[in-house]
Amino acid sequence: MKEQLATFRTQLEEFARKHKAEGFVTVEQVERKFSWSTGRAIDVLETLLKEGLAMIDDGHRDGKRRYWFPCVTLSSDSTGADAKS
């Protein structure tokens, strides 16, 4: 299970990188992209949340929870100057 979760995590981190312009993913986006069940998508997203790799936003007017990945956004946005410090 731990190995499978690591694979899911890697897939999801890559997906989050591709959605960097939005800055977040939803359970529905993850379900569609990976053909995962709702339960699997939530389990993986919640695990990343517990590990501190994701943050949640429940305040959107459509009521859908958004999972933000600041670690992906920040590392992807780093410039050479930032990398030196």
Backbone hydrogen bonds in HBPLUS format (Angstrom, degrees):
<---DONOR---> <-ACCEPTOR-->    atom                        ^
c    i                          cat <-CA-CA->   ^        H-A-AA   ^      H-
h    n   atom  resd res      DA  || num        DHA   H-A  angle D-A-AA Bond
n    s   type  num  typ     dist DA aas  dist angle  dist       angle   num
A0005-LEU N   A0001-MET O   2.87 MM   4  6.09 157.3  1.92 151.5 157.6     1
A0006-ALA N   A0002-LYS O   3.02 MM   4  6.27 149.8  2.12 142.1 150.0     2
A0007-THR N   A0003-GLU O   3.08 MM   4  6.41 150.3  2.17 144.4 152.0     3
A0008-PHE N   A0004-GLN O   2.94 MM   4  6.26 162.5  1.97 152.6 157.1     4
A0009-ARG N   A0005-LEU O   2.81 MM   4  5.98 156.9  1.87 147.8 154.8     5
A0010-THR N   A0006-ALA O   2.99 MM   4  6.21 158.6  2.04 145.5 150.3     6
A0011-GLN N   A0007-THR O   3.01 MM   4  6.28 164.2  2.03 153.5 157.6     7
A0012-LEU N   A0008-PHE O   2.86 MM   4  6.06 159.6  1.90 151.7 157.6     8
A0013-GLU N   A0009-ARG O   2.84 MM   4  6.04 155.8  1.90 151.7 158.3     9
A0014-GLU N   A0010-THR O   3.09 MM   4  6.29 158.2  2.14 148.1 153.3    10
A0015-PHE N   A0011-GLN O   3.00 MM   4  6.24 155.4  2.06 144.5 151.8    11
A0016-ALA N   A0012-LEU O   2.85 MM   4  6.10 155.6  1.91 148.2 154.7    12
A0017-ARG N   A0013-GLU O   2.98 MM   4  6.26 151.6  2.06 143.9 151.4    13
A0018-LYS N   A0014-GLU O   3.11 MM   4  6.44 151.6  2.20 146.5 153.5    14
A0019-HIS N   A0015-PHE O   3.14 MM   4  6.45 128.7  2.42 138.3 152.2    15
A0019-HIS N   A0016-ALA O   3.04 MM   3  5.01 134.5  2.26  95.6 108.8    16
A0020-LYS N   A0017-ARG O   3.18 MM   3  5.03 150.3  2.27 110.3 108.6    17
A0022-GLU N   A0019-HIS O   3.00 MM   3  5.52 128.0  2.28 111.5 123.6    18
A0023-GLY N   A0019-HIS O   2.87 MM   4  6.11 158.2  1.92 149.4 156.6    19
A0025-VAL N   A0067-TYR O   2.96 MM  42  5.36 146.1  2.08 137.2 147.0    20
A0067-TYR N   A0025-VAL O   2.87 MM  42  5.36 173.6  1.88 163.8 165.9    21
A0030-VAL N   A0026-THR O   3.13 MM   4  6.45 162.3  2.16 153.7 158.0    22
A0031-GLU N   A0027-VAL O   2.87 MM   4  6.14 159.4  1.91 155.0 161.2    23
A0032-ARG N   A0028-GLU O   3.06 MM   4  6.26 166.4  2.08 150.6 153.2    24
A0033-LYS N   A0029-GLN O   2.94 MM   4  6.09 168.0  1.96 152.3 156.0    25
A0034-PHE N   A0030-VAL O   3.05 MM   4  6.04 171.0  2.06 153.6 155.5    26
A0035-SER N   A0031-GLU O   2.81 MM   4  5.18 120.8  2.16 139.5 150.4    27
A0041-ALA N   A0037-SER O   3.05 MM   4  6.29 171.2  2.05 156.5 158.8    28
A0042-ILE N   A0038-THR O   2.94 MM   4  6.12 166.6  1.96 155.9 159.5    29
A0043-ASP N   A0039-GLY O   2.88 MM   4  6.02 162.3  1.92 148.3 153.9    30
A0044-VAL N   A0040-ARG O   3.00 MM   4  6.21 168.0  2.01 157.9 159.6    31
A0045-LEU N   A0041-ALA O   3.00 MM   4  6.14 167.7  2.02 151.0 155.1    32
A0046-GLU N   A0042-ILE O   2.78 MM   4  5.84 162.6  1.81 155.1 160.3    33
A0047-THR N   A0043-ASP O   2.94 MM   4  6.08 145.5  2.06 140.8 150.3    34
A0048-LEU N   A0044-VAL O   3.02 MM   4  6.32 159.5  2.06 151.4 156.0    35
A0049-LEU N   A0045-LEU O   2.95 MM   4  6.21 145.0  2.08 141.1 151.6    36
A0050-LYS N   A0046-GLU O   2.91 MM   4  6.18 158.6  1.96 146.7 151.3    37
A0051-GLU N   A0047-THR O   2.95 MM   4  6.21 144.4  2.08 145.2 155.3    38
A0053-LEU N   A0048-LEU O   2.92 MM   5  5.26 145.9  2.04 167.9 163.1    39
A0052-GLY N   A0049-LEU O   3.03 MM   3  5.22 156.5  2.09 105.7 112.9    40
A0055-MET N   A0068-TRP O   2.81 MM  13  5.04 148.5  1.91 138.9 147.8    41
A0068-TRP N   A0055-MET O   2.73 MM  13  5.04 160.8  1.76 151.1 155.9    42
A0057-ASP N   A0066-ARG O   2.90 MM   9  5.10 138.5  2.07 146.1 154.0    43
A0066-ARG N   A0057-ASP O   3.03 MM   9  5.10 162.7  2.06 139.7 145.4    44
A0063-GLY N   A0060-HIS O   2.93 MM   3  5.48 160.9  1.97 118.3 124.6    45
A0072-VAL N   A0069-PHE O   3.08 MM   3  5.49 129.9  2.35 108.2 120.1    46
A0073-THR N   A0069-PHE O   3.13 MM   4  6.45 166.5  2.14 155.6 159.3    47
A0074-LEU N   A0070-PRO O   2.75 MM   4  5.74 169.8  1.76 152.4 155.9    48
A0075-SER N   A0071-CYS O   3.15 MM   4  5.97 159.8  2.19 131.1 137.3    49
A0076-SER N   A0072-VAL O   2.95 MM   4  5.92 150.0  2.04 143.5 152.1    50
A0077-ASP N   A0073-THR O   2.97 MM   4  6.01 135.0  2.18 140.9 152.2    51
A0083-ALA N   A0079-THR O   3.00 MM   4  6.25 155.6  2.06 154.0 161.3    52
A0084-LYS N   A0080-GLY O   3.25 MM   4  6.47 135.7  2.46 141.0 150.6    53
A0085-SER N   A0082-ASP O   3.26 MM   3  5.57 139.6  2.43 103.9 113.8    54
